[in-house]
Amino acid sequence: MNIGLCVRIAVGLLGALQWVACAPFWAGHAQAPLSVADVVDSLAVDPVLEQEFDGALKTARWRWLRALDESAAGRYDGAREELDQAYYTLAAVDDSPHLEGALGQRDPQAEVDAVVEVVERAYLGVLPHVENLSPDSPLSLLLMELGDEILEEFPADAVPLIRIHQLAPHCDLPVDANAQVASSIHFFQTRGRQTWEAWHRRSGRYRDVIVPILRQAGMPEDLFYLSMIESGFNPRAYSRAHAAGLWQFVRSTGRLEGLRIDNWVDERRDPVKSTQAAVRHLRSLYKEFGDWRLAAAAYNSGRGRVRRAIEKAGTDDFWRLELPRETRNYLPLLMAAAVIAKDPARFGFEAPAVDAAITWDQVKLTELIDLKTAARLLGFSDTGPLRVLNPELRNLFTPHRPKKGYLFNVPPGQGAGFLAAFNRMPKSERSGIYEYKVSRGDNLWNIARAFGVSTGDLAGANGLANASLIRPGQVVVIPIAGGKVAPAGSGTHTVRRGESLSTIASRYRISLRDLRSWNGITGDIIRPGDKLKVGTQVLTARQRAPVVTTDSGRAVHTVRGGESLWAIARTHQVAVSDLKRWNGLIEDVIRPGQSLYVAAVQTGAEDSYTVVRGDTLYSIARRFGVEAAQIARRNQMSLSSTLLTGMELRIPSRQQLD
């Protein structure tokens, strides 16, 4: 092969790092089955939380500066590795649902874009000097910066063209034997060798998901390789255009094809749903153009651009169309990768093993769960394996969809056990939803800071497309992780920027009146850095449902902000005097989060009680008309034992004690 004819090889890759066709009759040897944990490092990217945003950008900038030092010293491979790490960090930021409406008055996307620009510029300087490209380098970002070189034509009997002719009939997508395709093949044999091998190895993870969907839809099975070139089979691949997932959909196209993209989930990253969407999109393109070459070009650059190029050229021959450089290089690389996949050994590739398929059990959740709790129930030390199995999740919570439920993926064979373990969890340890009534001056950002959650969680839980659209009096739901606590110890709270008395009072489940009284505040003015007395007890997860039933069948109401004894009595059609008697109340003062019995004790039945902030054995005993020592004895504890918020106590009935 005339190597001098292949000076455009890199351009061919960089432009066409989008698509590959042809289902191989050679597929490599499958490795022993992988555990999910084996692929966490390459597939899991932690979305950046608001409080981590500045640190993430500093990390990306630091990697960029290190790359400049490496490049200046002539260590270009080291520079490339540093820039790849910078892109990995930027992918985490780009994947974060917390940017819109977060960080006060700052413009986080503009800050990210500024870092992306300098990292890309550095990559451009390094690329010509790098011998081997990384499988996860965002090469498509650099395409427009590379020059066009003119290729000489191959003789018709050139060996590369003969090989293409021999293998093309095995494809169910068109492959043309020409200099552009031959040059792209040479790229994969040289600088892109590690890239092709890594992508091919990863293909085993998703083949059993993608190919059956293509087959069922009557589409060419070789379209499997579109995902290979689009993302390298990495659902967390970084994209300058903010495309996402195995099929690299931009938001507008993803939504057009029926994918859900919000603060809770991004179905572009769901292997099954995104493949179904890709099938719909590609079918539409093929129906319009009647040729897979043009359909591939339209997938890359848009149907309108391809249609205009056809009208201008007066032909639908792809090779004669005036299209962007990226698209002109897109199809040759598709065909090159297709041909190699048919018989890698013929092109000098050893038969690389492919990763085993990623598989899962699917369970239906009717309440949200945080991934840390789910990981603990499944015996994982962190959330990485669950993020690999559920790449569509944008937060460390599942969506709050109690009516429809949410289909959650767990390791194969563990679905039933996971549900059983989850159902055995005490409610006090589960994730929950707390309701907060918006006060004047509140916004999602300061509410999120007050409750220690993200604005993305808040916006997603409340279906808010615009984080600023909340109003005084509106009730917003706040997802709280199971067992989550607020700082205890000194019983003080340090005011942070954006907090209000209202949000602080709600966070610590105390009344606004008490908060003002304890701190000698007459108005609403507080300043960052102020120390406020808030009590000494820890805060546990709040549950949304205000009424539950105890084991004895006795109804319990959880007090919400703004409720009074009179309102609760009216809701449950009981007398205020009965409420006070059943709950051992002397005055009418109640506080948010407090549990109140709203029905009489059933004769002879043992009851249970969930400890709330401020409870003691003696106050609980007075409420139930028994002795503190009797409760302690029934729960195998001493009178001096510490009561923890959320603890479940068994309360013996008077009949049991007689």
N, C-alpha and C positions, 0 to 999 in steps of 0.2 A: 504493500500500500504506500502511496506517495504521501509521506507525512506532511510535506509542504502544502499539500492541498487542504489541510485541515486546520488552518489558522483561525477558523471561526468556531472551533469546537466549544470554547468557553462561552461564546455568545450563544451558541445553540442551546447549551444547557441553561444558561441564566434566563433566556427568554422563554424556554419551553418547560421550565421546572413547574409544569402545570398538569401534564397529562401523558399517560402511556397506555397503549392498547395491546391487545392480543393475549388471550389466555394461554399460558404455556403448557405444552405437553410434558415439559420437565418442570417440576415444582420443588426440587430440592428434597432433603430428608428432614422429617419433623424431629425435633428434639423431644426428650422426655418432657412430659407435661410440666408447665411452669406454674408455680404458685403465683397468686396475684402480686404478692410482695416482691417477686423477682423483677417486675416491670415498673414498679413504682417510680424509681429514679428517673426513668426516661419519659413517663407519661403523666406524672402528677405534678401540677404546678399550683402552689398555694396562692389563691387570690389575695392580693395585698389588702390588709385592713387599713382603715383610715389612719389609725395611730402609727402604722408602719410605712405610710406613704413617703414621708421625707427620707426615712432610712433606705427605702428601696431605690429612690432616685440617687441618693448619695452612693449606694453600692454600684449602680450602673455607671455613674460618672467616674467612680474610682477604677472600675474595670477599663473604662475608656482611657483614662490617664495611664494606666499600666500598659495598655496596648500601644499607646504612643511611645512609651519608653522602650518597649520590646522592638517596635518597628525601627526606632532611631538606632538601635543597636544591631539591626539586621536580623533579628530573631523573628521572622515573619510568622512562623507557625505558632510561636508563643503569643504573638499579637492577635492572630486569628482566634486562638483559644480564649483569650481575654474578651474579645468582642463577642464571641458566641455566648459567653457567660453574661455579658451585658444584655444581650438579646433575651436570654432566659429570664433575667430579672424583669425586663420590660414586658415580656409576655405575661408575667404574673400581674403587673400593674394593669396591662391592657385587659386582662381577664376579670379585673375587679369590678363588682357591681356597686362599689362604694364611692365612685368618683363624682357622679352627677349629684349635685346638691350637697356635696360634702365639703369639709375643710373651710367652712365659713364663706368669706368673700373671694377666696382664691379661685383661680382657674386651673385645676389640676391637669386637664387635658393639654392645655398650652404648655405647662411645665414638662409633661411627658414628651410632647412633640419636639421641644427644644433639645432634650437629651437624645431622642431618636435621630435628629438631624446630624449631630456631631458624631454619633456612633457610626452612622451610615457613611459619612464623609471619610472617617478613618478606615472603614472597611474597604472603600474604593481604593485607598492608597495601598492597602495590604494585598488585595486580591491578585494583582499581576505577579506577585512574588511567591505566592503560596503553591506548593507542589501538590498537596492533596486537600481537597475541600471536605468540610465536615458534613455529615448526613443531616445535621440540623441547622446549618448555616442558612439564613434567610436570603438565598441567592437571588430570588426574583426581585428583591428590593433594589438590586444593583443593575438590573438589566438596561435601563434607559441611559446609564452613564457609560456604557461600553460602546466602542466604535464598531462600525460595520467593516468587515474585511471581505474582499471579493474572492470567491472560490473558483478555482479552475474546474472544468468538467472532467469527470472520470471517463475513460474509455468504456465502451459498452461491455467489454469482456473483463473489466477489472474485478479482482477477487471479491472486494467488499460488495459490489453490486450483484455478483453471482450469488453470494450467500443470502443477500436480501431476497432475491428472486426465489431461491430455494425454500425459504421459510415463510414468505408472505402468504402462501395458500393455506397455511395452518391457522391463520388469524381470521376472526370473524369481523374485523374492522380493516379498512384499507391500509395498505403499506406500500409506499412508492419507493422504487429503487433509484435514488439520485444522490448527488454529491452532498446535499444538506443532511440527508439521513445517515449516509456513511460517515460524515464528519461527527455527527452526534454519537454514533456508535463508538468512534475512536475516543471521544471524550470519556465515555463510561469505562473504556479500557484503560484510561490513564488517570487524569486528575480526578475524575468522578468515580473511580473504581470503588473506593470505600463507601461512597454515598450509595451506589447501586446495591452493594452487598448488604449494607445495613438496612436499606429499605426493603430489600427482598426478604431478609430475615424477619423483619417485623410483619411482613404481609401475612404470616401464618396466624397472627393474633386475630385478624378480622375477616379472613377469607370465608369462614363458615357463617359469618353474619351477612356479608355483602353479596357473595355469589348466588346464594339461594333467592335473595330478593330480586336480583337481576334476572335470574332464570324464570322466576314466577311471573315477572312482568313482561317476559318475551323480549328482553333487551339483550344485546351482545354481552356475553359474559366477560369479554375482554375489557369492558368498561371498569372492571375491578381496578385496573391499573391507573385509571384517572385519579383515584384516591391516592395511589402510591406517589404520583408526581406532584399532586396538589399539596400533600401534607407530609409525605414520608411516613404515612400511617401513624402520625402523631396527632391526636385530637387537640393538643395544646400548642400546635405550631404557631409561631409568631407571623403576623402579616402586617405590612405597612398600611394596607387598605382596611385593616381591622376585620379581615375575613377570619372565619373560625371553623374548626372541626376537620374531620377527615376529608370533607369535600370542599372546604374553604369557601363557604357561602358568606357574602357580605350580608349585613342585617336586612337590607331592603329585599334582596332576592330570597333570603331565608323565610322572611315573613310572607312574601308573595307565594311561596310554595308550602305554606301552612305550618311553619315551625314557630313554636312559642319562644319568644326572646324577651325576658323581663328581668327584674332584680332577683328573682328566685332561681330560674333555670334559663339555660341557653341550649335549646334543642339542636342547634348546629353541631354541638359536641356529642350528641347522642348517636352512637353508631347506627342503630336501627332506623330511627326517625330521619336522620340526615340522609341515609342511603335512600330511603323511600322518597324523600324530597328531591334528591339528585336524579332519581329515575324519572320523576315527573318533569323536571326541568329539561333533562336531556331528550326525553321523548318529544317535548314541545319544540325544541330546537331542530331535531331531525325532521319532524313533521313540516316545519317551515322551509328548511333548506334542501331536504331530500338527499343529503350527503353527509357522512360522518366527519369528513374533513372540515366542512363548513360549520357543522354543529360544534365540533371541538373549538374552532376559532371563535365562534359566538359565545361558547362557555367562558372563554378567556377574556374576550374584549367586549362582549355585548352584541346582541342580535342587530341592533340598529347600526352599529359601526360596520358590521359585515355586510348588511344589506346595502348600505351606501357605497361600500367598496365595489360590490358587484355591479351596481348601477353605473358607477363611474367607469369601470373597466370594460363593461359590456360583455362580461364573461363570468361564469361561476367556477372557473378553474382557480383553485386556491393559490397555486404557485404564481399566478399572474396578477393577483390582487395587491393593491397598495394598502397594507395594514400596518399597525404599529410594530416596531421591532420586536417587542415582546411576543406578539401574536405570530409574526413570521417565523420566530424561532421555536414557537410552542409545538407546532405540528411535527417538525422533524424529530424533536426529542421524543415525542410520543411514539413515533414509528420506530425509532432506534431502540428504545427500551422494550418495545413489543418484540422486536426481532431477537434481542438478547434473551428475553424471557423464554423464548421458544427452545433455545438450545445454548445455555450459557457456556458449556464446555467448548463449543465450536469457536467461541470468542475469547477463550483463555481464562474463563472463570471456573474455579473448582465448584463442586456442588455444595453450596453452603446450606447448613441446616436452617430450617425455618422455626420460628417460635411456635409453641403450642397455642391453640386458640384460647382466648379469654372467654370464659363461660361464667354463668351466674344463675342463681335462683332469683325469682321475682316475688316479692311480698307486697301486699297492699296495706298501706298505713292510713289510718283514718285520723291520726293526729300527728303533729310534727314531732320530729326527734332531732336532736343535735348529733352530729357525726361522732363526736367524742364519746357520747353515751353508747351509740350503736357499735362503735369500735370496741368498747369495753365489753359489751355483751357478747361479741363475737370472738373475744380473746386477742384482739390486735392491740399493740402498744401505742399505735397512733392511727390517724385517719387516712393515711396514704392508700392502703388497699381499697377502701371504700370510695375514695375519690377516683381511683382508676375504674372501678365498676360503675360509678355514677358520674361520669365526666360532665354531664349537663348541669350539675349543681353549681351555683355561683357563690353559695355561702356554706357555712358549716351547719346549716339547718336544711331539713327537707321542707318543701312548700307546705303552707297551712291550707289544706284542702279537705276539711273534715267530711264534706258531703260526697264528693267524687272519690276521695282517697288519692293517694300517691303511690305509684308503683316504684318500689325501691329495690335495687339490686344488691344481693349479698352473695358470698361465695357458694358455689354449687354444693348441694347437700345440706346446707345450713339454714334454709328458709324456715322450716317448721320449728327448729330449735330456737332460732332468733325470735320468732313471734311469741313462743312460749315464755322465753326469758323476759321479753318486753312486757308481756301481760302480767308477769309476776312482780314487776317493779312497783314499789310504793309510789303513789301519785306525787308525793313530795319530792321524789328523786327524778321525776320525768320533766322533760321540757314542757313549757306551758306558754300561755298567752295571757298577758295582763292588759287590762283596759285603762286607758288614761284619757282624761277629759282635757282638751287643749285650752290653755289659758291665753289671755291677751299677751302678745310679745313672744309666744312660743314659736319655734319652727322645728322641723324634723331634726335638724342638726343638734340643737341644744337638748331636745328630748332624748335623742340617741345617746348623747354624752352622759346625761343624767342617769340613764338606765344601763349604761355600759354595753350598748349594742351598736350596730352600724346603721347608717341612714339607708343603706341598701336593704337590710332586713326590714326596717320600718316601712319603706316604700313598697317593698314586695308584699308584706303582710297586709297592707291596706290598699293594694291595687292602685298606687299613685304613680302615674307616668311622670308627673312634674312634682318634684320633692317640695316645692314651695307652696303647693295648693292645699294648705290646711287653714282652718279658721277657728277662732275661739268658739268653744262649746262643742266642737267636733270630738267624737270619741275615736281614738286610734288604738289599734291593738299592737302590743309589743311582745315579740317572741323572746322568751327567757330560757336559757339553757338549764337543764335539770341540775338541781343542787347549786345553782349559781348564788354566790353570796356577795354582799356589799362589804366594804371594809368595816371590821369591828374593832374592838380594843378600846380606844380612847373615847368612843362615843362622839367624835367630832367629824365634821365633813369640811374639807377645804373647797371653797367655791372655785369652779373653773369657768373659763370664758364661755359665755353663752348660756349658763345655767340661770334658772329663776327659782324663787322660793317655791313655786308650785311644783316644778319638776323634782326638786330636792325632797320636798315633803312626800310626794308620791313614791319616790324611790325608796325611802325609808319607812313607808307605810305609817306616816304620822299625819296628824291634821295640820293644816296651814296655821290654824290658831295656836296650836301647841308650839310649832316651830317658831312663830313670832314671839310667843310668850317666853320660851326658854332662852331666847337670844336678845330680848329687850328690843325687838324691832316693831315699829309702829306702821311703817309703810311697806313698800315692795323693793326698795333699793338695796342691792347687795353688790359687792365688787369681787372680782377675781382675787383669790388669796385670803378672803375672809374665812375665819374659822367659825363654824356653826355647830351648836350642840344638837345632836340628832338621836341620842340614846346610846345604848351599849350592846344591843342585840344584833345578831347577824340577820341578813335578809335572805330568804329562800325564794325559790321560784314561785311566781304567782300563777294560779290557774284561772283561766277565763271563766269557766262555769261557776256562777255564784252559789248554786244549790247542788249538794250531793246528798247521798243517802248512806248512813252508817250501816254497819253489819246488822244492827238491831232494827233497821228500817226507819230510823229517826232522821228526819230531814235537817240538813245543816246549810245555812246561807253564809257565803263569804261576802263581807261588807266591801262595797266599792266606793270610790271617791264620790262625795256629795250625797251619799245615802244617810238617812236618819232612821231612828227606831220606828217613827210613825210611818215612813214610807215602806219600810220592810214589813211591818205589821199589816199594812194595807195590801201589799203584794201577796202575802201568804194568808190573808183573811184570818188573822188572829189578833188578839188584843195586845196593846203595848204592855199592859201589866203582866200578861202571860209571858211575853218575850223576856221581860226583866226577871221574872221569877225563874223561868227555865234556865237562864244564863247567869244567875247570881249577880245581876246588875243592881246597884243602888241608885246610880244616876242615869241620865239619858245619854251620856257621852259614849260614843263608839268610834272606832278608827278603821280606815281602809285595811283590808286583809284579815280583820278579825272574824272568827267563825262563831256564828250564832245558831243555836238550836231554834227551829221554827215549828217544832211539834213536841208534844209531851213525851216523857219517857214511857216506853212500853213496859208493863209490869213483868218483872222477873227476867228481863233481858239484860245481858251485859252490853255495855256501850263502848265505843272507842272515841278518842279525842285526839285531834292534831294540835300540837303545841304551837302557839303563836308568840310573837315577841312580847315580853313582859310577864308571861305566865310563870307561876310557881306551883308547887304541889299543893300549897295551902289554898291559893286562889281557885285552882281547879276543883279541889275538894269541896270548897264552899259552893261552887257552881252546881255540883252534882249532889250535894247534901250528904257527903260521906266524909270519912276521916282521911287526912293526908297519908297517915301510916298505912291505911288500907289500900290506897292506890299504889304506894311504894311497894308494899308486899305483893300485890297482884302483878306488878311489872318487874319483880325481882331487882329492886333498887333500894337505896337508902334515902332517908329524908334529906340528906345533904347532897344528893346526886344533882348534877347540872342538867337542866332541861335544854335541849337544843331545838331551835325553831324547826318545825316540820316533823318532829318526833311523834310517832303514834303511841298513845297510851291506852291500855285497857282499863275501863272504869267498871268496877263491880257494882251490880245493882243492890239496892237495899235488901231485896228478898234473898239474894245470894249470901248476904252478910248476916242475916237473921239466923 
